[in-house]
Amino acid sequence: MINLSVLDQLICEHYILEKSKDSIEIESELYFKQFVESKESLCSKIAARRALEEIIDSVTQAATTKVVKLLGEWQPQLLEDTRLHFQFLIMQLADKIEQHEEEAALEFCRKELAPKALNAYLEAYDDFKKALKFFLKPERIPYERQILADKLFATFQALNGTIDSCFYTCLKYLINIVCAEVTSKTELREETYQAMALLIPNLSQRPLPIEGYREFPESDIQTLKDALMNRVTRDDAVLALKYANGDIKKALKNELSLIHFDDDLVSSLVEDYIEMRGLRRSMDGSKLSHLLAEDKMDESLSWQTVIQMIRYCAERGDVFAILKLLRQLYPQMLEKYPKVHFRLLQYYLYDLLEERKWACGLNLLREDMNKVTQRFPQLYPWLKESAFILFLYDLEGYHFLERKRLWKRYFEEHINLPVMASSLCTIVMEANSIYEPQLAKNLRFYLLVHKEWCTKNQLDDPFAESLCIHALTDKDSLLEDMMYERDYIFNRDLNTTMKKNNFVEESASRQQTTEEQVILTLMEFLAISRAEAIALFNQYTGPSKDPAYILNTLLSEM
């Protein structure tokens, strides 16, 4: 199962990041505004992307002065890099040769390039000799410029962090695993062929080397190599960790940004997803308002129109119109998913109380909410929560006002109407027997292969949370049959609930199992991959569970 509500968020963020040019006004095309990243983060990524594109264009157009100016604004430390400075000198030589200024080019070689070629960096003299070939083969100059542009692109991203969306980074990670794991099988599924079609052979340039020695845990180096399915060498993994200051998650994202995809194919999958999920405003707001104003909904409305109406109402916060729409057109789905029905009623109760319509709220509690609870007794805790909220709003005094303020904040964070709208769209598509978008179907297969890969390597993927894999595989709680403690707004007391909400699990303090200790130590000590360490660990058959004894036994047998 894939959580389409989370995927809606990821796709919207990706679409805005890819389509925005001068601003993020493109977001007005979409209904969904609850992005995975904040608006400020999205703006900074868009600005960095525009600057990087301008820098790359300037390099390929031989506008060296403009490149230096832009780098001074965005990455001034790059201008201090002797390697990059020497590359710029080579490009200046290329500019003179292209302008047929051979004598000036020769003079530039003697005075500027030759003296620096001996001590700029280790390979500078070799680069200098290659540059001299420009006199004989000037047709190679555009090719060399493109190589420099690619190096600048990789270095800029390594320093600034990837400018790819979370969806794009996650997709690259999963497809990299799929292509490495599944292509060895004799029978390939359609999704595998599509994954292989997306992936373009990696011709990316590596970032500029960072001088100096830094030591990183061998387990981090091996973990990074394993996560990239050994696409990189050990030296490349160390360089990635250098740029990320030892942050292995940032290093992985930077490396994934160097993988090339067929952008046109990805865009077609994203466009198809947006259309099927009703994320784009394809109908005029006045027309939707007119349809919603009718006392009786037209039963001939298409499912696409219904989804547009749900998105429109959710954006306006009109939960009453959503309830009317679903009760008239899809009453059986409200019966099938009582949690969705009750959450909508809770949201409606919240609106009534904000408008100080306490009597209407009481009637809603007695009639609608009580009836739903009688049919589905597992929702009784939610009914108690709603009754508590109702009476809380009728009390005065600072103590109660403070509790109302805390509840309001919690309510807005956990009962988000635009997020619920995504769950409702899934329900409408299911009611009309509409198959999910191709992108969601492909992702489900990729996530299944990822799960099998983790199981085979006895690995709890350390990158799953940062790449939104956990969120994508976590079932939509509104569409679950079971009730969990996390579903309750109040667990005995509001303050306790708020503390639970702000509590950060200290997972790093949990003691590792004996098996994990041995595997990590083998990776560190022998500089081997996780799979090799697991295979070596499986050779141990002794009775002792002490990690030191197991290691000594394994190493003595080698």
N, C-alpha and C positions, 0 to 999 in steps of 0.2 A: 504494500500500500504506500502511496506517495501523498504527502500532504499538499493538496492543490492550493490551499490558502497561503502557505509559505511560498510556494512556487509563483503565485500571483505577485507577491511582493518582490521577489527576486527578478522576475521578468520586467516589472514596471521600472525598477531601478536600472536594469540593464538597458532597456529601451530608451529611457531618458538620457542616460550617459552616452549612448551610441548616437542618438539623433540630435542632441543639443549642440548648437554651434556657438552662438554669442551669449546665450542665457539658458536658463532651464524653464523658459516659458512653454516649452514643448509639453510640460507636465499637464497643461490644460487639455491636451488631447485625451488624457486618460482619466478614468474615474478614480482609480486607486491612488491615494497619496500617502499611505502608511508604508514608507520605504524601510528596508532593512538598515540602511545607513541614514544618518541625519542629513538634512538639507545642506548644512554647512559643509559636511564631508563631501557631498555630491558636488557642490559648487567648486570646492578645492580640486577635486579630481578633474572636473571639466576644464578649469583654468590651467592645470598642469598639462592636460592633454593638448589644449590649444597651443601652449608654449612649446611643447615638444614637437608638435607637427610643424610649427613655424621654424624651429631650429633645424629640423631634418630637411625641410624644403630649402632653407638657406644654404645648407651644406651642399645639396645636390645642384643648386643653382650657382655655386661658386661665389656666394655672398659672404665671404669670410668675415668681413668687418661686422656685419649684422649678427653673425653667429656669436662672435666674441661679446657683443653687447647683450644679447639675450642670455648667454651663459652667465654673464656678470650679474644679471638680475635674478636668475633662478638657481644657479649652482656655481657660485663664485669660486668654490674650492677646486672645481675642474680646471679653471684657468691656471692654477698653480701646479697642475700635473705636468711633469716634464715630458712624459710620453705623448700626451695630447698636444702639448705645445709644439713638439717636433712634427707631429702629424699635420698641424695647421701650417707649419713652414713648408712642408712637402706640397700641401694643397696650393699655397701661394706660388710655388714653383710651377705647378701644373697650370695655374691660371695664366702665367706669363707664356708658357709654351703654347697654350690654346690660342692666345692672342698674337702668336707668331713673333714674339719678342725674344728670339733665341739668345741674342747677346746679353740682354738684361737677365735672362734666366741663368746663363752661365755665370754672370757676375754674382747673382744671388746665391748660386751654389757655392762659389768660392768664399764669399764673405759671411753668409748666414748658415747654410746647411752643413758644409764640411767641418767647420770647427766644432759644432755641437754633435756631430755624428759619432764622435769618439767617446763621449762621456754622458750623453743624455740618458740612456738606459742600456740594458744589456744587448738588445737586438737592434739598436739604433743604426749601427753601421750597415747591417743587412737591409734595413728599410731604406737607407740612403742609396744603396746600390740599386734597389728596385726602382727608386724614384728616377735615377739616371736613365732608365730604360724608356721613360716618357719621351725623351728626345727622339728615340727610334720608333716607338709605338704610341703616338699620342691618342690613338683610339681606345687605349686602356684607361685613360683618365676618368671617364664617367663611371666605369666599373669600380675603380679605387675610391672614388668619392662616395659611391653607394656603400662600400665596405665601412668607410669612416662614419657615414650616417648611421649604419646599423650598430656600430660600436657605441656611438653617442646615445642612441636609443636605449640600448641595454644598460649602459652606465647610468643614464638619467633615471631609469626606472629602479635600478638597484639602490640608488641613493635616496630617491624620493618615495619609493614604494610603488607597487604596481598601480597602473591607472585602469586596469581591467575591473569590471564589475564582479561582485561576489558570485553571481550566476556563471559568468564566463570562466572564472578561475576554477570553480567547482566542476564545471563541464570538462575543462581541460584535464583536470586531475582524474576524473572518472574514466574518460575516454583513453587516457594514457594507460590506465590499468587494464581496461577492456582489451585494447589492442595487444598488450603484452600477454594477457592471460588466455584469451579466447582464440587467437589466430592459430594456435598450435593444434586446435581440434579439427577433425576431418569435416564435421558438419557445422556450418556457420549459419546463424540466424540472420534475419533481415536487419535487425538492429545492429548487429556486428558489422555488416557491410556498410550501413549508414555511418557508423562510428569511424570506420576506416576511410570513408569518403570525406569526412570532415577534416581529418588530420592531414596536414601537408608536411612532406619530409622536412625535417628541421635543418634549415640552412642559416639559422640566426648566428650573428656574431656574439661572442662572449663580451661581458663588460671589461673595461680596462683593468689590468692587474693593480692590486694595492700592494705597494712595497712594504716590507717589514714582516716579522714573524709573529703570529698569534696562535696560541694553542687552544684547541677546542676538544671536548670529550669525544673519544672515538665512537661512542655509541650514537652521538648526535650526527656525526659524519655518515655513519652507516645507515642510520634511520632515514636521513635525507636522500641518500642514494637509493635505498629500497623504495621509498615513496615515489621517486621518479623513475622506478623500474630500471635503474642503472643506465639512464640516458646520459648521465654526467659522470665524469671521472672523479677520483678522490680530490684532485687539485681544484676542480670546478666546484665541488661541494664546499671545500674550505674557503674558496673565494666568496661564495654565496653567503657563508656564515660571517665572513669578515664584513661584507657590506651591510649585513643585518645586525651587526654587533652581537652575534651569538644567538639571536632570536631565530630559532629553527622554523617557526611558523611563517615569519616574514621571509626568510630565505627560500622556503618552498614556493610561496606566492610569486616571488621575483623570478624564480626559475621557470615556473609555469607560464609566466608572461612571455617567455622566449619561445614557447611552442606556437606554431602557426596553424591557424584554422582557415577553412574556406568560409570567409565572412558572409558571402552571398547565401550559402546554404544555411548557415546559422540564422541569418536574418529571415529567410523564408519560413523556417520553423517557428521563430519567435512571432512573426506576423500572423501565422496561422493560429498560434496559441492565443494571441491577443484578441483575434476576431471571435474564436470559439468561446472564450471565457467572458466576452462582453466587456473587456477592459477599455476599449476605445469608445468615445462618444460618437456613435454612428447615427443617433436620432436627435432631433431638435428638442430642447428642454420644454418648450411650450406644448409640443405634441404629446410628450410624455405626461405633462401635467394634466392635459385634457383627458387622456386615457385614464389617469388615476382618479380624476374627479367624478367619473361615472359611478352611479350607485351599484350597478351590476357589471362586473368585468366581462368583456367579450371572451367567450370560451374558445374562439377561433384564433386568439392571439398566438403567434409563433413563440417557440421557446426562446429564440434570440431576443424578441421584443420583451418578454417577461424578465429576462436577465438584465436587459438595459434598464427596465423600470426598477428592479431591485437595486442596482448600482446607483441609480439616480436618487432614489429615496434614501439610501444609506448615506450618501454624500450630504443630503439636506437634513439628516437626522430624523426623518419622518418614519418612525417605526410603526405608527398606526396604519399608514398606507401599505407597508409591507405585510402586516398581519392580515389586512383586508384582502390583499392580492392572493396570498397563500391560502387563506380560508376558502375563498371562492373557487380558485383554480386547482389547488393541490392540497385539499384537506387530508388525503391519505398519507401525504408525506409528513405532515405535522404529527399524525398518529405514529408514523414509523420512527420519527426522530423527536421524541418529547423534550429532550434537553434543548434543542434549538427553539422549540415552541416556548418553553418556559423562560429561556434567556431573553427572547423577544418581549415577553410579558414583563419581565423584570426591567428591561430597558424602558418600556412604556410607563411602568410605575415610577421610575426615576424621573421621566419627563413630567409626569403629572405632579410629583412632589416639588420639582423645581419651579413649577408654575403655581405652587401653593394650592393645588386642588386636592386637599387631603381627603375629602368625602369621595371623590371619584377614584382615588387610589384605594380607599377602603373597599369600595364596591368591586373594583378590579380584583382585589385580593380574595374577597368572599366568593365571587362568581367564577371568573375565568381561571384564576390560578388554583383555586381550591378544586375545581372540576378536573383539571389536568392531574393534580396530585392524587385524587381519588382513583383515577385510571392507572396511574403509575406511582405507586407508593414510595419507590426509591427516590422520588423528588421531594419527599417530605422535608428533609433538611433545608432545601432551598425555600420552601414555603415559610419555615420558621425564620430564615434570614430575611425574607421579604416583609414578614410581619414586624420583625425587629426594626427594620429600616423605616417602615411606615410610622411606628410610634416614636421613633427617634426624631423624625422630622416635626412632630407635633409638640415637642418639648422645647423649652427655652432655657437660657442660662449659658454661661461660658463653657462649662464642662460638656454640655450636649452639643454646642456649636463646634467645639474642637473635634468631638467624635464624628460629627457630620462631615467636617472638612476632611478628616482622614478617610472616611468611608467613600466620599466623593472621588478623592484621588485614586483610591484602590479600584473603585468601580470603573473609572475611565480607563485605567490601565488594563483591566482584565475582561471587561465586557465591551469590546471595541466594535462598534456597529459596522464600519467598513470591512473589518476582518470577518465578522459574522456574515456579511454579504457574500463573501467568497464561498463560505460553507453552504449558503442558500443556493448559490449558482450551481454548485456541485449537485445539490439535491434536485434542482429543476432539470439538469441534464440527465440525471439518473431516471427521473420520472418519465422522460421522453425517450429513454433508451438510446441516448446519444453517446457515442463512443468518445473517450477522452482524446484530446489533441495528440498528434503524433509525437510531439516533443515530450509530453508526459509519459507516453508509452515507452519511448526510448530511454528516458531517465530511469524508469522503473527497472528496466533490464540492466542498465549500468550499475544501479545501486545493488541489484542482486549479485552481479559479478563481484562488486566491491566487498559485499558481505562474505561471499565464498572465499575471496582472497584473504580477508582477515582471519577467517576460520582456518584456512590451510596453514597460515603462518602463525597461528595462535597469537594474534595481534589485536589489541584494542587500539584502533587507529587514533594516534594522538592529534591528527589534523581534522578529524571528523567534525568537531564543534566549530572550529574557526572557518571551515569551508561550508558550513550550513548543512552538512550531510545528516547530522542528528536531527535538525529541524525538519528536513525533507522526509525523513523516515518516521518521524513521530506522528502517529495518527491524529487526525483532527479530533480534539476532545469533544466537540459538539456532536460528532457523528459516531461516537463510541456508545456501546450499549451499557457498559459498566459505569458506575459512579466511583470517583476517587476523592481522596481528601483534598487534592489540589482544586477540585471543582467547587469547593465551598468558599464563599466569601468570608464567612465568619466561622472560625473554629473555636468556639466557647467565648472568645473575647477578641474585639477588634484590634487592640494593641498587640496581642500575641500574634495575630495574623500579619500585622504590618511588620513585626520583627522577623517573622518567617520569610516574608517577601524580600526583606533587605539582607537576609542572612546569606553569606557567601561560604559555600562549602570549602573546607580546607582539604581538598582531595590529595594535595601533594604530601600531607602529613601521614597519610595512610601507609602502613608498612607493606612493602612489596612481598609477594609470595616467594617461597624458596625457588620455585621454578623460574620466575621472572628475574630474580637476583642472579641466578646462574647464567641465564641467557644473556643478560646485559653485560655481565662480567666477561663472558666469552667473547662477545662482540668487541668490548673495549680492549681486552688483553691480546686477542689474536687478530684484530682488525678484519673481521669477517662480517658477512651480511647476517641479518636476523635469521633467514632461512637456513643458512649454514650452521649457525649457532644452535638452532632448534634440532637440526639433524644430529649434531654432535651430542646434544643433551639427551636425545632419545636413545643413545647408545649405552647410557648409564643404567645399570640394573641392580646396584647395591642397595643395602637396607637403610643406610644412614640418610637423614634428611638435612644434614648440616651443609650449607652452601660451600664452605671451605673444603670439607671432605670430598664433596662431589667434584669440585674443580680439580683438586689434587689427583683424584682417581682418573678423571678424563684426560688431564694433561700428561699423566704418567704413561697412559696407554698410547699416546700419539707417537 
